[in-house]
Amino acid sequence: MLNLSQVQSFLAVVEEGSFQTAAERLDYSQPTISLQVRKLEEFLGVQLIARNKSRSILTRDGEMFLPHARALVASAGRARDRLRQRRFTVAASSNIGVYLAPRLLTGFNTVHADDAEIALKIGTNRETIDSLLSGEADVALTEWSEPHGNVRWHAWRREKLVVIVSPDHPLASERRVPRQRLLDFPMLGGETGTGTGRIIRDFLGKDADRLMKGMQLGSTAAVKEAVKANLGISIVLAYSVSEDVAFGSLVSIELEDAEFYKSLQVGLQAEVPGTSLAHAFVAFLSSQTT
């Protein structure tokens, strides 16, 4: 029968790259680690780790089992924590985590401070979804959703996207511009694989290939500074530049022929009971209108 020690031994070997260092980390003997992994492989009926003298590597079956192993260990931790005053973890993609989540968590904490310690984990959209799937986070706040049988997604906020330029930019005096004008200037950010990048490409259609690609800077904060330096233009969530626009360091412009909106998503594990903090958090988000 599968037990948690076997799974933990497997993960230690994967993370350390060898049975010996895994044994040292877990304070077991190497034969014990080898036995644990062998018993796990016998239970699953597949080889998980290919062993040789230099290192131990995952087989294809091991790669398939790895996220399940992490989820099992995370679930065990969640069960343990639930018997104590546990931590409620919100994972958020970078823009949401930086510009929205702190205020939201402060509001949620005023009501649920006695229920759990509330923590925020900020990463990319991919990392945020993975945190939810692995059980490291109770809920995930993202700029898109992915179909997973064990995850429920809810749209909780519709956010406007705007074009931003520096006050010295040729477009700065315009309030609204046609989409074709976007093709005349280097576009900063909006990388392939980001939520904004997807929307830009869907919006421009075949013209997306004509975009003048500017620097790929990796964060909205870096993009804003590059736009202020007049290195190009960008399209960002309106809430992420509201203070900059009010201060006058950036100019926000709308498009004549369309309005850009992005639907922000919150995900939670499907099996989480309706009385959980995760459901309470989703209800709290739904109650926030600004």
Disulfide bonds with the S-S distance in Angstrom:
none
